[in-house]
Amino acid sequence: MTSAVSKTMNPPYGNGSGVTAAAMPKKHLRNEPAGLNLTLETIVRIVLTSIYIGLEFQAPFMRKVQPEELWMYRNPRTNSYVPLTMLWPVVLGVPGFIFLLYYLQSRDRQDLRCTVLAFTLGLGLNGVLTSTLKIAVGRPRPDFFWRCFPDGVTNEELHCTGTDQWALADGRKSFPSGHSSFAFVGLGFLTWYLIGKLHLLNERGRGRSVRMIAAGLPSFVALLIAISRTCDYHHHWQDVTVGSLIGAALSYLCYRQYYPGFSERNCHLPYGRQQTEPNSPSHSSTNRTIGLKRPAQQSMAGAASPPSDGPSGYKTLRSTNGAGDEGSDSETGHLLSPTPDQKEAKWI
């Protein structure tokens, strides 16, 4: 009789759905995002960097300058307020330092890998796109007149008399601004990164002014770098505007290749980690279902009579208790009421 009861009970009520826990299929959780090939991704970034370096040595388009246009290019030659020796430490060093701090706190190698891949992809794409546009457009810089005519004396054909070939070639690479695009692709990416990590645009982080300031500070620094290119007469305002938009767009595009939208609850995690996060909806619902059905199975195992063929464990529990309907109702109500863990999960 005991064996007959156990045979009747175990199959239908092993996990509340007619399938035992041992027979349930287990999802294979990958340690890295699906389709990620680290070797191929590294090669792509090396190729982009090589193309960018090669484009830096290419001659730009020789756009004809009209005599009535010379006033736009007659600004004085000055040193850069933000030279390359300052730009690269800011664009590369500051975001890298923040990435490293977060890794030391979380010890999440997959998150660090996705961050570095997204960040370097944006830098590579920005370098190739910006340099290609500079060469194709060939717009003179605001100080091109003094590069072309160092002595201030023009000729009728407007043929440059300057002998510094590098200064002449660089003087025709005004559009778009490389400083602006690199500032926004690097520091702009850091802004998206902080918005996600601080949950600035979802219910977990709204209403925190300190978080908003911290996330917006990198973009503010990038804006100052871009504006400085018009103050030292190295770029026109159109060059700075377009360069900034290119950098901001590429940084956001590359960030979203590896991270979800900012309105998602777990926006701080890369795509490959969404399934393993305890707060994810799929994970929580599975735990609630299994935790709800398991007490019913234990209660029925101690019953003297076999359970009925009811569609759910609750009907079977009610029928096996016989005259003790009040105890059955209270037990069923206890099973259906949310546990303390479930109540707490709503407020996480």
C-alpha positions, 0 to 999 in steps of 0.5 A: 500500500505504501508503495502504491501511495508513493507511486501515485503521489510522486509523479504528479506533485514532484514540483507542482507541474507534473515533472520532478525537479531532477527531470527539469531541464537545466539551462546552460549559463554561459560565462560570456555573452553569446557569440562573443569571440574575444580573438576576433574582437581583438583583431577588429580593434587592431585593424581599426587602430592601424587604419586610423594611424595610416589615415593620419599620414594621408594628404587631404583634399585641396579645396580651393580658397576664394579671395573673399573667404580669406577673412574666415581663415585669417585668425592668429596661430596659437598653441592648443589649450588642450594639446594631445599630451593632455587629451589622451590621458584624459580620454583614456586614463580617466575612464580606465581609472573608473573602470578599474575602480568598479572592477576592484569593487565587484571583481566581475571579469565579464563586466570589465571585459564587455566594458573594455570591448565597448570602449575600444570599439568606440575609439577605433570607429571614431578614429577611422570615421573622423580621419576619413571625413577630414581627408575627404572634406579638406576644410581649412582651419581658422588660422590657415592664412598664416600657415599658407602665407607666414609673412602675411603677403598673398599672391594673385593665384593664392598659392601658399608660400609656406614651407612647412608641409605638415602645417599646410596639410594639417591646416586643411583638416578642420572638419570635423574636430578630432579633439571634440569627437575623441573627447565625447567618444571617451568621456561620453562613454563614461557618462553612459557607463555611470548612468547604467551603473548608478541606475540614474534613469530607472526606479532604483536611482531616480531622485539622487542629485549626486548621481546625476552630477557624477554621471554628467561631469565627464560630458561637461569636461568633454564639452569644455575640450570641444569649446577650447578648439574654437578659442585657440582658433584651430576649428570652426564652430561647425567642426566642433559641433559635428565632431561632438555629435559623432563622438557622442553617437558612437559612444552610445551605439557601442555601449548598447552593443554590450549593455541593456537600456537604462530603463531596465532594472539590471541595466548595470549588467552586460547582456550575458549576465541578465540570466544569472542575476538573482533579481531578474524576473525569470529567476524570481518567478521560478523560485516562487513557484518551486517554493510554493508547491513544495510544502503541499508535497510534504503535507500529502506525504504524511496523509493516511489515504492516497490523494485524489486526481485533482488538477492541483495540490490544493484540492488534494490537500483539502480532500485528504484532511476529511473533517478537519476542513478548518485546518485545511483552509488555514494551511491553504491560505498559508501556502497562498500568502506571500512569504517574507522573502517575496514581500521583501523582493518587491522593495529591492 
